[in-house]
């Protein structure tokens, strides 16, 4: 009897422990980690777990042995600077919200958010309900403020007295709560409120209750809990901002109480502490006749040192003629060859253009306003502190007509915040990485045509070439016809003494005014290692060389990664402290007052859960999250690197994802997916989720497929042939390994990948099924098209960037014809599925139509799915789920001999749209 029970126990344990394939229905429960924070004292790690469908969960993980705290439906996490408090929004359950929507409840009767305040010392939680919004001071620990929705109470009295009610227009109750002594202060009909960073003053605007609290702007002191009326000036306060030390305030007021004015004559006020606000700018006394209006769409900003207040000015627009009826107004777009920006660009940016403002500065000492930018010189780039006297000013509009350039030229200047004088730095240059150094001493940039870095010294107005004899771009890594970009810049050290610039492997310290003193800080090139600086302070403005530097490390040959530490002593060599066949996150979160760190590590089989280290030596590491324990029950594939040569003898790599429970004696179907180069993703986790466009690398290996992802290198003028030369030998290499069925090969890709598939199926018949998402079928018509999402011309893509033709259509039409699949469709013998949506703003969907119509005319099996209103990739989850299912049905039918779905065999007529999805299997 005992033996029988033991046998049954083993049998049942084996049954329950048996793993299963990943299913589309598993996606909803797969969680992501967000809002990761660590308390300043390093005692608690906090993060939010979010399933793809369902409610969030906040985790408060103790690093000193206390119990884990879990808060259901919590997000928007805040941690106090003294490590005593955590606060968060608690949302109603999504199922309850959905039920309320189905019941068609009114907005005011819908479930509302709450706020929770958790003590790390007493482990008690305080909650407030019906929350509309809440804020905490940036640097204070003791106060929070929140707006509440009104309580929904029915008035049962026979005589209803007309009283002012809370609403969007009238405002809501503001509550200010002390975490220190539980004191709660309430203020009625508030619509705008803001703490200063120190938490000493809360300023708020109210529409007023009665004589006890008139309409106007008030300040509440958290020090003595006293309220002061700052001004009774009527109108709507649009912005409330404070200086970093909390001593200075500014606001923008819309004085139009009638809400009927077509021109918003906003006014700008400034004050110190709790003094009466002073008018410093309005439309009645404009400082610039061309820019008379103060913009409410630009949030004013104080410089860090409190010497300057920046705000936006805007021109007076054309007033709408209200004497005309709508039926008499002509609506049209005028395309003019002299326009700097194409009409579609103007329309795509119309909302931003209507709100466009030009930066002005008010000097608090001289009480003088200077207009820094204007329509001819529109862009100012401030440093993080905005303390500099000379600002970086850019102008590019006159070059915007060169829409065939992906990165048009610009002019750069410095402009004085005191005199408005401009000094030219350079003109008509195509640059990247343009910035002013943190202390405002230098302007640096990378010049594309020169493939070199430059610095301009503001004080002496001299320009220095920083990288004369070092290659800071690598054409071998960038096979586009355009000039190669730089590898970027880490930043500047204290006093702007050095700029840290990257080449492919190393970090170089360069004195901007003495380039010959350049020094290589790392030794990556000799070891195929790329070193990149990691900032451990989110508010850092300059690299601190007094402390040990933490670096992210990536091996360009083995694709392994990790971390290294480095001192800045003479001839110091980086020391690897963590390195493995994993992908380590380049972003690390550090506690402010301790050495504790939080980071992630992952590979194809390991989700990037949070890891904790006591120090940057990474000697004591432990996992502090387990986001997706359900993966233990899923058959998971593996990833390995395949090395092979292209048809033109280039060494290439590709990732091969093998099925779960791989058996080399079996023959598996294989789907090939590609874009450009993807081998550096070998140690990345692929989240199971419904597809936006492309196959999920976790789903297909779990369901018995091999998935091959080869790298592609390109020759200018031959994008299609380049893909052929790189992809076909890779597939052949995998087939020769003996476990792939060469008669059951599929191929899938989207956008650029979709184009390459469309070209490939005109040149080879090795694929049993192909899915080409949003493909360009005809480069001759696509060349003259528009990227409707941005309004940009598509010509730059073909001449200089991804499509890599390298010439105009008129200079070499043969190249465009050779690389257009449309003209070779008679050669196609592979069934083709396409997904191309009617609101695609990247590849016009008529490209998919051209390919569909061509294949249909030729009697070739072809399907095209158009998710109405969707863009280049699917965004609506219901559509992503549908697409994932249809794509797997398609490949299962052709590569696994599964039953064919009705949408493939019979189609779905328009008369059955939304009623019959055609997913039933024949």
C-alpha positions, -999 to +999 in steps of 0.1 A: +000+000+000+028+024+009+047+016-023+015+022-043+010+056-026+046+065-032+044+056-069+012+077-073+029+106-055+058+104-079+035+102-109+014+131-098+045+152-091+058+145-125+025+155-141+024+188-123+060+195-129+058+189-166+065+220-187+043+232-215+047+254-246+042+291-243+007+301-254-006+334-267-029+335-236+002+336-214+011+371-224-014+390-202+002+378-170+038+385-180+050+414-158+074+443-164+094+461-137+092+499-135+096+528-112+126+512-095+139+533-066+161+527-035+158+547-003+186+572+004+198+551+033+200+520+011+176+499+033+147+494+009+143+488-028+109+497-043+095+488-077+062+483-095+052+450-111+029+456-141+012+427-159+005+433-196-032+432-186-044+436-151-035+456-120-001+469-108+016+458-077+041+478-057+068+459-039+088+473-010+118+450-006+138+451+026+176+449+023+180+444+060+158+414+067+124+429+073+093+414+056+084+423+021+055+447+018+032+445-012+006+471-022-020+461-048-028+485-076-001+510-066+021+532-088+036+567-091+060+560-063+077+587-041+104+581-014+112+607+012+147+621+015+150+609+051+141+573+041+111+572+064+082+574+040+069+559+007+039+574-010+020+561-040-012+563-060-036+535-056-058+530-086-092+512-087-091+477-101-092+477-138-120+451-137-141+475-116-134+504-139-144+482-169-176+472-152-184+509-145-178+518-181-201+490-192-227+503-168-223+537-185-217+555-152-211+593-153-176+606-150-182+619-115-195+584-104-165+565-118-141+548-093-114+572-082-077+570-072-065+570-036-031+579-022-012+557+003+015+569+027+036+541+041+059+545+071+092+525+070+095+530+108+061+520+121+050+500+090+016+517+092-002+531+061-024+562+059-048+565+029-068+594+014-095+587-012-110+605-042-076+618-053-074+639-085-036+648-082-009+649-056+026+664-052+056+662-028+084+688-023+115+676-040+138+680-010+114+679+020+102+649+040+073+662+060+045+674+037+023+664+008-005+682-010-034+668-031-065+678-049-097+658-041-127+651-061-159+663-045-180+638-025-210+627-046-239+634-022-275+638-033-293+668-019-326+655-004-338+689+009-370+703-007-354+737-012-320+736-030-299+766-022-276+777-050-241+773-038-208+772-057-198+737-066-164+721-072-157+715-109-130+717-135-137+753-139-142+762-102-114+741-088-114+714-061-104+711-025-067+712-018-055+693+012-021+698+027-010+670+050+018+669+076+036+635+078+052+647+110+021+655+131-008+644+109-021+680+107-045+685+077-052+718+061-079+723+035-084+751+009-114+753-013-118+757-051-081+753-059-071+746-095-033+752-095-007+744-067+030+739-064+056+733-036+089+750-037+117+723-038+125+728-001+089+723+009+087+755+030+061+772+008+031+759-011+016+784-035-018+778-049-045+796-070-082+795-062-113+808-078-124+818-043-151+808-018-163+840-001-148+869+018-129+844+040-110+833+009-111+855-021-101+845-056-064+849-062-030+836-055-020+824-020+010+810-002+009+785+027+039+783+049+047+748+062+069+764+088+042+782+108+011+769+089+000+804+080-017+814+048-011+846+030-030+862+001-003+872-024-026+889-050-062+893-059-055+899-096-082+882-115-078+856-142-064+821-146-030+813-133-014+790-159+021+782-145+036+782-110+073+778-107+100+782-080+137+786-079+158+757-066+163+773-032+126+782-029+132+819-025+119+830-059+086+825-076+070+832-110+036+827-125+018+833-159-016+848-157-044+848-183-063+879-173-093+872-197-121+864-173-147+863-201-130+834-219-139+851-252-107+867-263-091+852-294-057+866-285-044+855-251-027+885-235-009+867-208+011+885-181+042+874-162+046+880-124+077+875-102+081+877-064+104+867-036+093+845-007+058+858+002+061+893-011+034+907-034+039+895-070+054+921-094+044+925-130+075+921-152+060+914-186+027+919-205+014+928-239+008+965-231+045+972-226+062+947-250+100+945-250+099+933-286+075+945-312+077+913-332+071+891-302+046+910-281+028+881-264+040+861-234+035+824-240+017+802-215+028+771-234+064+775-222+071+769-185+092+796-170+125+786-155+149+801-130+186+796-134+201+775-107+219+805-091+187+825-091+200+854-112+178+849-142+142+840-151+136+825-185+102+827-202+087+824-237+075+851-261+053+846-291+041+866-321+006+878-325-012+854-348-038+862-375-072+868-359-100+846-371-127+864-391-158+857-371-180+874-397-178+844-420-198+812-417-179+779-416-196+769-449-179+799-466-144+792-455-121+775-480-099+748-466-068+739-487-031+733-484-008+754-507+024+735-516+050+761-527+085+751-541+100+780-521+088+767-488+116+759-464+096+731-449+074+708-469+036+714-464+032+679-448+060+688-423+042+720-415+009+701-410+025+674-389+041+700-366+011+724-367+001+720-331+037+727-319+041+756-343+009+772-330+024+770-295+059+779-305+076+804-282+109+822-283+131+824-252+135+856-233+153+862-201+146+886-172+177+896-152+166+898-116+195+922-107+192+947-134+154+942-139+160+941-176+145+917-202+165+905-231+150+886-261+174+857-268+156+839-296+133+849-324+118+833-356+151+838-375+172+824-346+147+802-329+165+776-307+183+782-274+200+752-257+205+759-220+227+739-198+212+721-168+219+750-145+212+778-170+238+799-151+258+808-181+259+844-194+265+834-230+238+810-243+240+786-272+217+798-301+209+778-332+193+786-365+184+760-391+152+772-409+171+785-439+185+750-446+152+732-440+146+731-477+173+705-481+149+678-472+170+652-490+194+654-461+186+633-430+206+658-409+204+693-426+230+720-418+227+746-390+242+778-379+254+782-343+260+813-322+264+825-287+240+851-275+245+873-245+218+872-218+228+907-209+231+925-242+214+902-268+247+904-289+253+874-311+287+859-320+290+833-348+305+799-339+300+782-373+276+783-402+262+758-427+276+727-409+260+693-405+267+683-369+256+660-341+262+660-304+261+698-302+261+711-266+274+737-243+297+726-215+280+727-180+299+759-169+293+775-202+330+778-211+329+757-243+306+747-271+314+712-285+301+693-315+309+665-339+311+676-376+299+649-400+318+660-430+350+663-411+344+632-390+359+650-361+351+667-328+355+705-323+353+729-294+346+766-294+360+785-264+334+812-255+358+835-237+384+839-265+361+830-294+385+803-308+377+770-323+398+739-317+398+706-335+399+680-308+404+648-326+428+654-354+446+620-355+421+597-337+392+580-355+361+588-335+338+573-361+342+540-378+329+536-414+331+499-411+304+501-384+282+523-405+275+512-440+250+539-449+259+563-478+257+592-454+287+604-433+291+582-402+280+595-368+301+597-337+302+573-308+290+601-285+303+619-254+301+610-217+302+647-205+326+672-188+346+671-156+346+698-130+352+734-142+348+721-178+385+710-176+380+679-197+355+665-221+352+627-221+347+615-257+341+580-269+356+562-298+344+526-306+362+511-277+377+538-254+371+570-234+393+599-242+399+629-218+404+660-239+412+695-227+390+716-251+415+744-253+446+722-255+437+692-277+473+680-278+469+670-241+444+644-250+446+612-229+431+577-234+416+566-201+408+530-210+425+502-228+396+488-247+408+486-282+436+461-273+410+438-257+380+443-280+362+460-251+340+490-253+339+512-222+311+536-214+307+559-184+279+552-159+266+581-139+254+571-104+238+605-097+207+614-117+212+651-110+249+651-120+260+679-142+297+671-143+318+639-140+332+636-105+368+624-109+375+624-071+357+591-067+362+557-084+344+557-118+320+529-128+320+518-164+298+496-185+318+471-205+309+453-238+331+428-256+327+435-293+339+400-302+322+377-277+292+401-270+296+395-233+292+425-210+297+436-174+311+464-152+345+478-145+359+504-120+385+529-128+405+554-108+418+586-125+454+582-113+482+583-139+482+552-160+453+536-141+437+506-159+400+497-156+394+467-135+366+443-145+344+436-114+315+418-131+316+401-165+297+372-180+277+358-209+248+381-199+236+416-208+241+440-178+221+472-177+241+503-185+218+522-161+224+516-124+204+531-095+225+541-064+213+550-029+222+587-022+237+580+013+251+545+009+270+525-016+240+502-024+233+497-061+204+482-081+209+468-116+197+441-139+212+412-158+196+390-184+200+366-212+175+349-235+164+325-208+167+348-178+143+377-172+160+410-162+150+409-125+165+434-102+198+427-085+213+444-055+250+449-048+264+464-016+291+482-035+306+488-069+329+459-064+298+436-070+311+410-045+278+407-027+250+404-052+215+391-046+182+391-066+155+413-052+127+407-076+110+376-091+087+391-116+077+361-137+079+328-117+055+313-141+083+309-167+095+279-147+065+260-160+071+270-197+092+252-222+119+277-231+142+277-260+180+285-261+201+310-280+235+304-296+257+322-321+263+309-356+294+320-375+295+319-413+306+338-444+285+358-469+286+350-506+312+378-510+333+363-482+325+386-453+326+371-418+291+372-403+272+361-373+236+352-366+216+341-336+200+307-337+172+302-312+166+265-307+134+248-296+128+238-260+139+202-253+160+203-284+168+170-300+195+171-327+181+140-343+148+157-352+140+179-381+125+213-371+108+240-392+127+272-391+117+309-395+143+334-405+139+370-392+162+399-399+165+437-400+201+448-402+226+437-375+211+420-345+238+396-332+246+419-303+211+409-289+221+374-282+221+379-244+189+398-244+156+385-229+127+385-253+095+393-234+065+371-243+040+396-256+016+401-285+035+413-316+035+449-327+049+437-361+074+409-358+075+373-345+082+367-308+115+349-303+103+333-271+070+320-285+082+302-316+111+281-301+087+272-273+064+258-299+089+237-318+104+262-343+140+271-348+144+309-354+174+322-372+184+359-370+214+367-394+234+399-396+234+418-428+261+442-441+254+464-471+269+477-503+257+511-514+234+507-544+227+470-537+205+467-506+185+438-520+215+418-532+233+425-500+205+409-480+206+379-504+243+375-500+242+376-462+210+357-455+211+327-478+246+314-467+235+317-431+204+296-437+225+271-456+249+269-427+221+261-402+206+235-426+240+218-428+239+213-390+213+186-397+183+194-375+164+219-398+139+206-424+150+225-456+115+220-470+099+239-441+115+273-441+097+305-434+108+341-434+094+371-415+103+408-412+087+442-409+095+476-425+131+474-437+129+437-430+097+435-450+113+452-480+142+427-479+118+398-478+098+412-507+130+414-527+142+379-516+111+360-527+117+374-562+152+358-562+148+325-543+122+298-538+137+282-507+109+296-484+077+278-480+060+309-466+069+345-462+055+374-441+066+408-453+053+436-430+049+471-444+072+465-473+084+490-499+076+472-532+084+500-556+114+523-548+106+546-577+072+556-563+084+554-527+113+578-534+089+607-541+067+599-511+062+613-477+067+599-442+033+611-431+040+608-394+066+635-396+058+650-430+094+645-441+105+636-476+114+599-482+142+610-505+168+611-478+162+575-469+172+563-504+200+587-511+218+587-478+204+564-451+187+531-446+176+522-482+212+528-492+208+535-530+232+564-526+220+585-556+189+603-568+163+586-589+173+607-619+211+601-615+206+563-617+171+551-622+184+516-629+194+512-593+159+520-581+144+495-606+169+468-597+160+471-560+122+473-565+105+439-559+075+450-579+092+446-612+102+410-605+069+396-591+065+371-619+094+352-603+076+347-570+066+312-560+064+317-523+030+325-506+032+360-491+014+374-461+016+412-455+004+434-427+002+470-438-020+495-420-039+525-435-024+550-411+012+539-415+032+571-412+066+556-420+060+534-451+029+546-471+005+517-472+000+520-509+034+503-512+017+472-497-012+477-520+011+478-551+026+444-540-007+429-532-022+440-565+008+427-585+008+393-569-030+390-571-029+399-608-003+372-614-024+346-596+000+342-567-012+334-531-011+366-512-029+381-482-028+416-467-041+426-433-049+462-427-057+471-391-079+502-395-064+534-380-032+517-369+002+531-378+035+515-388+035+490-359+004+480-340-003+499-308-038+487-297-034+455-277-065+438-292-050+442-326-016+429-314-032+398-300-051+393-333-020+397-354+000+373-332-026+346-336-030+351-374+007+350-379+012+318-360-018+303-378-002+312-411+032+297-403+017+266-386-003+259-418+026+261-441+054+248-419+036+223-397+007+212-419-018+226-394-054+232-405-059+264-425-079+292-409-109+306-427-094+340-432-068+324-454-090+298-472-121+319-477-113+354-466-136+377-446-160+398-467-167+434-458-203+425-450-189+404-421-164+429-408-162+429-370-188+401-369-167+372-382-129+373-377-123+342-398-101+326-372-119+292-372-098+264-386-111+244-416 
